[in-house]
Amino acid sequence: MLTRDSEPPDAVLRYAPHADGVVDVYLPAGPSRPRPLVFLVHGGFWRAHWALDLMDDLAIDLAAAGWASWNIEYRRGAGSWHHALDDVAAAVDHLAVIAGERDLAIDRAALVGHSAGGHLVLWAGGRRIHGPVGAATVDPALVVPLAPVADLVDCARRGLGDRAARRSSAPSRVTNRRGTGWPTRCSGSRSGFRP
């Protein structure tokens, strides 16, 4: 993997009171106007040692291309699956609270997640359909899962990622929370999305 010196975010915002309830915000240069936004959700099979810095380079590149990016941290570790869902929902919904003061276009928001983050964005993108965590206040225009863990039950059954899904979520409990085990059945994006 190529690496470069990381640039600090333009802002670090808190969306929840726990230690991981933060987002790193990267804003494009240039005149202020409502900017399209990409929510970034890192992977790492829900393990605590993987964090939002996995998405720093993508966040920096998106800002250079004119996109605002909202790099989300969430709770990880053993038994964390329900916390991760709650956290991503809260972080996405927090955009509605601060969109105006940051010149962010709430109607042009995309969700991008890798691996476990791919699972989380698939689920978050379908919240208006399955809605297990509150009422969604942000309806993403586009959902882009990158190599997602799209079926937690199958991931746990097959022991993928050194049994990460089994440690992070009890498959029997996953299936009881609508939309979480198989988010691809509940997700979608609006057509016509453009930056």
C-alpha positions in Angstrom: 0.0 0.0 0.0 1.3 3.5 -0.9 1.4 5.9 2.0 2.0 9.6 2.4 2.2 12.0 5.3 -1.3 12.5 6.5 -2.8 16.0 6.5 -4.7 17.0 9.6 -8.5 17.4 9.1 -10.1 20.8 8.8 -12.2 20.0 11.8 -12.9 17.2 14.3 -16.5 17.1 15.3 -18.2 15.1 18.0 -21.5 13.3 17.2 -21.8 11.3 20.4 -20.4 11.5 23.9 -18.3 8.3 23.9 -14.6 8.3 23.0 -15.1 7.1 19.5 -18.0 9.5 18.7 -16.0 11.7 16.3 -15.7 12.5 12.7 -12.7 14.0 10.9 -14.0 16.6 8.4 -12.0 17.5 5.3 -13.2 20.5 3.2 -12.3 21.5 -0.3 -10.6 24.7 -0.9 -12.3 27.5 -2.8 -15.4 29.7 -2.3 -18.0 28.6 0.1 -21.0 27.0 -1.4 -23.1 24.0 -0.5 -20.7 21.2 -1.2 -21.5 17.5 -1.9 -20.4 15.3 1.0 -19.0 11.8 1.2 -19.3 9.9 4.5 -16.4 7.5 4.8 -16.6 4.4 7.1 -13.5 2.4 7.6 -13.2 -1.4 7.7 -11.1 -3.7 9.9 -13.6 -6.4 10.8 -14.9 -4.3 13.7 -11.5 -4.7 15.5 -10.5 -2.0 17.9 -7.0 -1.5 16.5 -8.3 -0.4 13.1 -9.5 3.2 13.1 -10.7 6.0 10.9 -7.1 6.8 9.8 -7.5 4.0 7.3 -9.6 6.4 5.2 -7.4 9.5 5.6 -5.9 9.4 2.1 -9.3 9.0 0.5 -10.7 11.9 2.5 -7.8 14.1 1.5 -8.1 13.1 -2.2 -11.9 13.7 -2.1 -11.3 17.2 -0.7 -8.8 18.0 -3.4 -11.4 16.9 -6.0 -14.0 19.3 -4.5 -15.9 17.0 -2.1 -16.3 17.5 1.6 -15.6 14.3 3.5 -16.9 13.1 6.8 -14.5 10.4 8.0 -16.5 8.5 10.7 -15.1 6.7 13.8 -17.3 4.2 15.5 -17.1 1.8 18.4 -15.3 -1.5 17.6 -14.2 -4.6 19.4 -15.9 -7.7 20.9 -19.7 -7.4 21.0 -19.7 -4.1 19.2 -21.9 -4.7 16.2 -25.0 -2.9 17.6 -22.8 0.0 18.8 -21.3 0.4 15.3 -24.8 0.6 13.8 -26.0 3.1 16.3 -22.8 5.2 15.8 -22.9 5.3 12.1 -26.6 6.3 12.2 -25.8 9.0 14.7 -22.9 10.3 12.7 -24.8 10.4 9.5 -27.8 12.1 11.1 -25.5 14.7 12.8 -25.0 16.2 9.3 -28.6 17.6 9.5 -27.6 19.5 12.6 -24.5 21.2 11.2 -25.0 21.2 7.4 -25.8 24.9 7.1 -22.9 26.2 9.2 -20.5 24.0 7.2 -22.0 24.7 3.7 -22.7 21.0 3.1 -25.3 19.8 0.6 -27.4 17.4 2.7 -29.3 16.3 -0.5 -26.0 15.3 -2.2 -24.5 13.0 0.4 -22.9 9.6 -0.5 -21.9 6.8 1.8 -18.7 5.0 1.1 -17.4 2.1 3.3 -14.8 -0.6 3.0 -15.1 -4.2 4.4 -16.9 -3.9 7.7 -17.5 -0.3 6.8 -19.1 -1.6 3.6 -21.6 -3.5 5.7 -22.3 -0.4 7.8 -23.0 1.9 4.8 -25.2 -0.7 3.1 -27.2 -0.9 6.3 -27.2 2.9 6.8 -28.3 3.5 3.2 -31.4 1.4 3.7 -32.5 3.0 7.1 -35.5 4.7 5.5 -36.7 1.3 4.4 -35.9 -0.9 7.5 -35.3 1.9 10.1 -34.2 -0.1 13.1 -32.3 2.9 14.7 -34.5 6.0 15.0 -35.8 8.0 12.1 -33.2 8.7 9.5 -32.8 12.5 9.0 -30.3 12.2 6.1 -31.3 10.2 3.1 -28.0 9.4 1.2 -28.2 9.8 -2.6 -25.6 7.1 -3.2 -24.2 4.1 -1.3 -20.8 2.7 -2.4 -19.7 -0.5 -0.5 -16.1 -1.4 -1.2 -15.5 -5.2 -0.7 -18.3 -5.2 1.9 -19.0 -7.8 4.5 -22.6 -7.9 3.1 -23.9 -11.0 4.9 -22.9 -11.2 8.6 -24.5 -14.5 9.2 -22.6 -16.1 6.3 -19.4 -14.4 7.4 -19.8 -15.8 10.9 -20.8 -19.3 9.7 -17.7 -19.4 7.4 -15.4 -17.9 10.1 -14.1 -15.2 7.8 -11.6 -12.6 9.1 -10.4 -15.0 11.9 -14.0 -15.3 13.1 -14.4 -11.5 13.4 -18.2 -11.5 12.8 -18.7 -14.1 15.4 -16.7 -12.1 18.0 -18.4 -8.8 17.0 -21.9 -10.1 16.7 -23.9 -13.1 17.7 -25.4 -14.3 14.4 -28.7 -15.2 16.1 -29.0 -11.7 17.5 -28.0 -10.1 14.1 -31.0 -11.7 12.4 -33.3 -10.3 15.0 -32.4 -6.7 14.2 -34.1 -6.1 10.8 -31.8 -5.3 8.0 -28.5 -5.8 9.9 -27.5 -9.3 8.8 -28.3 -8.9 5.1 -28.2 -5.1 4.4 -28.1 -5.6 0.6 -31.7 -6.7 0.8 -32.7 -3.4 2.4 -30.4 -0.8 0.7 -30.5 1.3 -2.4 -29.7 4.8 -3.7 -31.7 7.4 -5.5 -31.1 7.6 -9.2 -29.5 10.6 -10.8 -26.8 11.3 -8.2 -24.1 13.7 -9.4 -21.4 15.7 -7.5 
